[in-house]
Amino acid sequence: MPNPTLPDGDAVTLPRARSHTPTTPTTTPAARAWWRDAVIYQIYVRSFRDTDGDGVGDLAGVREKLHHVRQLGADGVWLNPFYVSPQHDHGYDIADHCAVDPVYGDLAEFDRLVTDCRLLGLKLVLDVVPNHCSSDHPWFQKALANGPGSPERARFHFADGRGEGGQLPPNNWRAMFGGPAWSRVVEPDGRPGQWYLHLFTPEQPDFNWRHPDVAAHFEEVLRFWLDRGVDGFRIDVAAGLFKHPELPDSPDPDVDERTRDSVNPLAWNQPEVHGIWRRWRALCEEYTARDGRQRLLVGEASVPTPAEQALYVRPDELHQAFFFHLLHAPWDLAHFHRVIDDAVRDITATGSTVTWVLNNHDQVRTVSRFAGEGPATGPARARAAALLMLALPGAAYIYQGEEFGLPEVLDLPDELITDPIFHRTGSRTGIRDGCRIPLPWSGTEAPFGFSPSESPAAPWLPQPDSFAAHTAERQRADAGSVYHLYRTALQLRRELPQLGEGTLRWLETPPGVLTFVRGEGLVCAVNFGDTPAPAPVAGPPLLASGPCDGGVLPPATAAWWINSTSTDRSS
């Protein structure tokens, strides 16, 4: 089967329905739910498209470029936070969960975005951040003003300090973004007082989810956005919310700071959190029962094992959770094989589907993460990994710019770095600005179409000159570009019954090659080795991440074939 011919240009084409696209409410079998094999495009609003010339992306820019997402072939978009925020952590420190920050637009602009998504057949998923808020949030300001023992402080984790005069934090926990997880406040009478918990930065106090006001507040937040027409929520820090009720010392207090991950078992993954996800699932089902539109809950559930993640996607909890074990996998056949096996075994056993991801706004981009000895290694491996991910059973998320082959920007000057991790630790380890550089859309020099040509302000993070080779304009004009690889792969996912949700069987292959078959005969092979290997199927591939012919699969290359005679090695 030849590669499908796809239209070029900026005209918007409406999606063709899959044969298994649901048309009825979630009272129908779960296997027909739209989210089970959807491809969602993640939009980091701040860096997507700036329409008003202030150097910061906005909701109007999202609307303007929705046709790009539709043409690429995605089923929906996930927006990172655009709510009212002082931007200490670029929107993950929220001061008002039910309002648009003026830098991004207003509610009227958001409502127009909802309408445009409907017209284009795109689902709209919003980020919700329930673990913490901004220190500017009215609740926290009242807690500071009303003092120890007040009802307002009970909504957060305030505690007296240890040591003489309470000068030491209540426990030894460290924050993920660096430094102690506690900050001391000045009481209304001017004296040093209690301490409050913040597992990220002091500007992001953690809610106390054992207080009923917190759960009630977030149910109101969900209803606010559901009533405006959204299709679901991506839940930040879904393994968070509850802390050990006694807030004891940790035997490894700096593990979160050291790993930049939610590892401290006293602060994360407490059993009570599952009750919240059951309530949120019931709320979503309530809306689905009204109008037949299925709503999605997808969690950022960073937990040690796939088996633990499976607990978050049981039938009455979250619909899905990002499978970060693939994102964290090195370029290694055995590692990829193991994490894929674990996911398919543990996640699908719950009745959910795996939610695959290779890039996001917090991680080094695959082009740089997979870089090896030669300059072309990273891009080739990133292309191959993308084709592998899009062939796996389940859903997938694509991060903006991934389809342009963007590398991580690693040489930002210290004075331009905005990530609070850098400012709290002085270290570049784990900083996230490099994957958040504003997108290049057109032209040969900055701002590459990100901002209007007459913009008075430079983009909020500088774009390197090398982005000229990665603009959407240039990628569309090159039939062999990363953009066309993604676009063709997504078109095939929509057209071929073997792709999307379904089964996976491993095939016997030469050393260094990972090969599996989907459904009735779609074979995907990836050469993780350093030398060419025999292709597992005779004849030209349906789609390949690089040159692939003559019965040979080159190194750092993935390819798909249709072959009805493949045989299994394991299930």
N, C-alpha and C positions, 0 to 999 in steps of 0.2 A: 504493500500500500504506500503510495507516495506521500510526502509531507503535504498537508492540506494547504491550499492557497488561501491566504488571509488578506483582507483589504488593508490598504495603507491610508495615510492621511488622518485628518482630525474629525471626520464624520463619525457620529456615534451610532453604533450598531447594537440593537437590543439583543439580549441573550436568547439563545434557543434552549428550550426546556430539555433537561435530561429525561430519559424514559422513566426514571424513578423519582422525579421531583414531586414532592408532596403537594396535594391540592386540598387536603382535608385537615382538620384539627389533629392534635396529638392524641386523640382517642384512637387513631389508627395505629398500626404496628410501628414500634419505635424505629424499625429499619428504614422507614420511609421519611424520617425527619430530615429536613434540608441540611442541617448542620453536620450530619454524620460524615459527609465526604466533601464539604464545602472548602473552597480555597478563599481565604480572607486576606485582604491587603491591609497591612498596618500603616496608618498615617500618623506620623509624628507632626502634629499640626504646625508647631513652631518652625519646622524646617521644610514644609511641603511647598507652599507657594504664598508669597507676600503680594497682596493687591493694593495696599495703601501706601507703600513706600517707606514704612518705618523699619524695614529690615527683619521683621518677624512675620512668619506665616500666619494665616488667619482662615476663618471658616469660609469667607468668600473665595479664598484661594483653593480650598478643598472643592468647593462647588465648581470652580472654573476648570479643574483638572479631573473631575470625575470621569470624563470621557476616556482619559488615559487608563483608568482602572478597568472600565468596561471593555475597552478594546483589548487590554491585556488578557481578559478572560476570567477575572476574579468574580466570585459570587457575592462579595460584600466587602465592607471596610470596617476597620476598628480604628477609632480615634483615640489617641492619647489625650490626657486631660486638657480641657480648655476652660475650666471653671475659674471663678474669681480666686486669685492667688497672689501673694507677694513674690512668687517665683524664686524662693530660696532653693527649691529643687525642681524648678521649671514645671510647676503645675501639680506636682504630687504633694504639695503643701497647700491644702484647699481651705479657703476662708469661707466660701459659700458654695455648697454642693449643688445648688439649684439656680445658678446664674452664670452667664458667660462673662469671662474677663473681657473688659473693653479692648484689650490689645488684640483679641481674637474676633471680636464682633459683638453681637447681641442675640437675644432669643429670637428675634424676627429673622435674623440671618440663619440661625440654627433651624428654624421651621422651614425655611426655603431649602435648606440642605436635605431635610427629611423628604420633602416633596420631590426633589431631584433624584434622590436615591430610589424612590418608588418608581419614577418614570423610567429609570435605567435598569430596573430589576435588580438593584443592589441592596443587600441587607445592611443595616446600620447598627454597629455594636459600639457601645461607649465604655470607657474606662470608669470604674468606680473604685474608690480608695477608702475602704472601711477601717483599716487598722489605725489610722492616725489622721490628724487634720493640721491646719496651720496654727501657729501660735497667735495669729491674728483672728482666728475664729471667735465669734461672739461668746460661745460657751467657754472657751479657755480664758478669754479676757475677764469674764464674770468670775471664773474660778480664781484668778489672780486677785481680783478686787475684793472678793467676799471672804477670803482667808480660810485658815485650817478648820476642818470640821463642817464646812458649809456643804449644802447639797450639790452645789456646782462643782466642787472639787471631787466629789464622788464619781463624776463622769469620767475622770482621768485617774491616773495612778500617782497620786500625791502621797508622800510618806515622810515621816520625820527621819532626820539623818542619824547616823551612829556617831559614837565618840563624844567627847566633851563638847557640849554646846551644839551637838548635831552637825558638826562640820564635815563629817564623812558621808558619802552616799549610802542609801539604805542597803544596797548589795553591791557585788563586785562586777556586775554585767558591763560589757562594752558594747558600744553602738556599731552597727554594721558599717557606717560611713566614717568611723574613727572616733576615738575618745570615749570617755565614760558615757554610759546610757542614761545618766541622771544629771539634771541641772538644778541648782538651788535658786529659789526665788527670793525676792525682797518682799516682805509682807507689807500690807497697807500701812503699818505703823513705822515702816522704814528699817526694820531689823531683818537680818538674815533669817530665813524661815525654812519651810519644807522643801523637799525635792520632788521633781516630777520625772516620769519615765519617758524616754524617747529612744526607740531602737534604731533610728536613722540619724536625724540631726536635732539640735535643741529647738529648731523652728518647726518641728513636727511631733508634737506631743501625742503619745499613744492613748487611744480611748480605752476606757475600762468597760469591756463588753459584759461584765457581770452586772452592770447597772442597766435596768430596763429602759431608761431613756435612750440609750445608744441604739439598741435594736429597733425601737419604735422610730427613731429619727431616720435610720437608713431605710426602713420600709417606706417612709414618706418620700425619701429621695428616689428610690426605685420607681414608685408610683408616679412621681412628677415626670420622669423621663419616659416611662412607658406610656403615659397619657399623651405625650408629645409624639409618639409613633415609633420609638426605637425598637429594634428587633432583639436586643439582648445586651449583656454586660460582660466585659472582661474584668475579673476581680483581682485587684492588686493584692499581693501578699495574702493569698487565700488560705495559707497555712498559719496565718498569724491570728490576730484578734485577741484570743485568750492567752493569759500568762498563768504560770503556776500560782495558785491562790495565795501562797505564803511568800512569794517572791524571795526564795532562798538564794544564797550564794551558789555560783556555778563552779564545778570542779575544773572547768576549762573556760574561764570568763572571757577570753579574747578570741574565741573560735569564730564568732561572726565577723569581727573586724579582720581577722587573719584571712578568712576565706572569702570575704565579701558576699556571704550567703547566710540564709536563715537556718543556722545549724543548732544553736543553743536549745537543747530539749526542754529547758524550763521556760523559754520565751516563745516557742513556736510549736505548732502541731499538737496542741492540747486537744483532748477528746471532745470538749464542749463545743468546738467550732463546727462539728458536723450537724449539731442541732440548728445552727444558723442557716446552713446551706439547705437543710430540709425546709425551713420556713421560706427561704427565698425561692426554692423550687416550687413550693405550693403557690406562692404569689404569682410566679410566671404562668403556672398552669391555670390560675384563675383568669388571667388575661387571655390566654389561648382559648379557654372555654367560651369567652365572650364573642370572639371574632374569627376563630379558627387559625390565626397566625401564630406559629410556633415561636416562642422566645427562647433565647440561648443564654446559659450561664457557663462561661469558660474561665477556669481559675488559673492564676499563677501560683500553683501549688508546688513549691520547691521543697521536696521531701527526699530522704536518702535513697529509697528504692522504688521501683515500679509497683511492687506489691502494696507499699504504703500509699502511693498515689492512687491506686485503684480504689481505696476507701473513699476518696473524694468524688468518685464518679459512679457510685452505686445508684441504682435506679431512681431513688428519691432525693438525690443530692445534686451536685453539679452535673450538667450534661457532659462537659468535657474539662480536661485540664491539660495545659501545655506539657508535652513530653520533653523536658529539658535534657534528658540523658543523651539524646541524639545531638542536640546543640553543643553539648560539652564533650562529645566524642572527638578524639584526635583522628587524624587521617590514618586509619589502621583497620584492616579488614576484620580481624578478630573482634575488635571493639565494636565496630558497626554491627557485625553479625549478632553479637551478644545483646546489645541494647535493643535491636529490632526484635529479636526473639522474645526478650523479656517483656517488651511492650505489647506485642501481639498476644502473648500468653496471658499476662496479668490484667491488662486494661480491657481487652475484648471480653474476658470472662465475666465482667460486670454487666455486659450488655451495651456499654458505650463503645466508641471508636477512638483510636489513638489520634491525638492532635499533634502533628509533627511540626517542628520549627527549626530552622537553621540560623536565623538572624533575628535580632530585635534591637530596640533602642538602648539596651543595657549591655550589649555584647560586642566584642570585636568582630567586624564583618568577616565572612568566610574567605574572601579573597586574600585577606591578610592573615587570618587565623590558620589557614591551610598552606601558607607559603612555605616552600622548601628551599632547595639550593638555588634554583634558577629563577629568573624574573617571571617566567610564564607558568611556574608551577602552581602558584596560588590561584590565579584566574582559571586555569584548567581544572583544578580540583574543585573549585567552587561551582563551576558549571556541571561537573559530574555529580557532585553531591546534590545539587538542585534537581537534576533529572532522577536521581535515586529517590529523593524524598517525594517527588510528585508521582512516583510509581507505587509508593507504599499504600496499603489499605488504610482508609480513614480520611481525616481532614488535614489541611495544611495552612500555615500562615506565612505570608511573604512580607518582608519588611521593606518599606519604600527605599528605592535605590538599588535593592538587590537585583532587580531586573535590568539595571544599567551596568552591572558589574563593578559597582563602586568599591574601592578599597577603603580601609580604615585610614583616617588622617592622623598620623602619628607624630607630626612635628609642629603642633600648635605651640606658639611661645607661651611661657608660663603666665605672662600678664593677660593673655586672652582666654585662658582656661576658666570655665564657669562652673565646672562640676564641684559640688560641695565636698566630695571625697578628697579632691586635691587640696582644697582650702583647709580641711580639717586634719589631714595627715601629712601634707607636703610631698606626697608620693604620687607618681603617675600610674601606679599599679591599680587597675580596675576602673580608671576614669572613663567616662562615657561620651565625652564631647566628640571624640573621633568618629563615632558612627552616627552622630546627629548633625553633621554639617549640612546646611541647606542644599536642596537638590538642584542639580544643573539641568535646565530644560532646553536651552538653546544658546546659540552664539559661541564665540571663541574666547571670551574673557568674562571675569566676574562682573555682575552677579549671575551670569549664565541664564537669564530669563527667570530667575527666582523672584526678583523684585522688578517693578516697572523700570524701564530704561532711564526715566527721569527721576528715579528715587533719590531723595536727599540723604538717605541713611544706607550704610553698608549692611550686608547681612549680619545677623547677630553673632555668627561664627564665620570666620573667613574661609572662602573656597579656594583650594589650590589651583594653580594653572592647569594641572594634569586633569582636572574635571572636564576640560574641553573635549577630551576623547570619550567622555561618558555621557554627554548630553542626550536627552531623549530624542532631539532632532537628529543627531548623528547616528544613534542606535537604530532608529526607524529606517534610515536610509541604507543601512548595511544588512543585507539578507543573512549574513553569518553572525550577527551580533547576539549578545546575551539576551537582549530584549526579544528577539525573534525566537530564540530557543525557549524562553518562558512562554511566549505567546502560543507557539505551536504545541508545546506540552500541555498547556491548559485547554487548548482546543481539543486535543486528543482525549484528555480526561473527560471532557463533556460528551464526546462522540462515541468513545469505545466502552462497551459494557464491562470489559475486563478491569478497567481502572475505577478509581473511587473506592467505595466500600466493597469489601469482599475478602477473599482468602489469599494466603501467600504460601508458596511451597518452595523450598530451597532445591537447587539443582546441583549436580556434580559438575565441577569446573576445574580448570587448571589452577595451580597454586597462584595466589595473589589476586584471583578474580572472584568476586562475590556475585552470585547469580540466583535469581528467583523467578518464579512464574506466577502470574496473576490470572485468576479465573481460568478460562479455557484458552491458554496458549499465548498470552502476552509475556514475553521474556524480557527481563531487565538484567543487564550485567554491568559491573563496574570493575575496572582494572585498578586495583590499589597498588600494584607492583611498579617496578622501575623499568620493566622491559615489555615489549609487545607480547600479547598472548593470543592463542587461537580464539576466535569468536565462538560462542556457544551455539550459534545458529548459522546455517549457511545462507548466503545471500545478503543483499544490502539491508541495513537496519531501517526500521520505520522512522526513527529519530535518533540522533547521536549528539553528544555534547561537544564533539570535535570530529575531525576527519576520521572516518572509519569505513574501510572497504577492503576488498581482497581477502575476506575471511579472517582479518586480524583486528584485535581490539587494542589500540595503543594505550600506553600508561596514562593514568589520570583521565580516563575517558569512560563515560557511561553511554549505553545505547539500549534502545527498545527494538524488539522484533515481534512479529506475529508468527507463532509456530505451534501447530496443534499436536506435535509429536513429542513435546518435552516430557521428561519423566522426573519424579521427585526423588529427593534425597532424604528429606525430613519434613515434618509438618510444624 
